[in-house]
Amino acid sequence: KMEDLDVTIRHTIDSLFISARKKMGLGDKVGAIQDAESAWSALPDPKFEWDVSKSFVHALAKIYRDAGEFNKAVGCMEMLFASRTVRAHQDGPRFILATIYFEMGEVELANKWFAEANQISNGRCFHDEDKKYLEFYKKRVSGK
């Protein structure tokens, strides 16, 4: 069972990720990465045994993705999968990995992970996400 992270630490990490997203929105990629990395550093070891570990890895990977630091983004997700905490029914990590590959222009890998996330979630993984991901996946499925 996952351990519950101390509320004070959780709040600190949440605040740093919120700050990172704001900075990213303002085009401050360096500041965004600094805040996101500080947030991740604030998560006590072992990093993948907390109730919030997945959501924090996702947040870090998205900052790297949006900053164009694709190898770091993929590295985050590979660490998550290697931790053996991603369950067969969880589409979120697969979807995020797909978006990273999409942004890298790695269409085959993007398609593979979108397909897995789509199958697990019955298409729900695309809700509330940028429409470009669903459009890409639909085109790939229809072969156009």
PyMOL commands that set and color helices and strands:
alter all, ss='L'
color gray80, all
select helices_A, chain A and resi 7-25+29-42+53-66+70-82+92-104+107-121+124-126+131-142
alter helices_A, ss='H'
color red, helices_A
deselect
rebuild
show_as cartoon
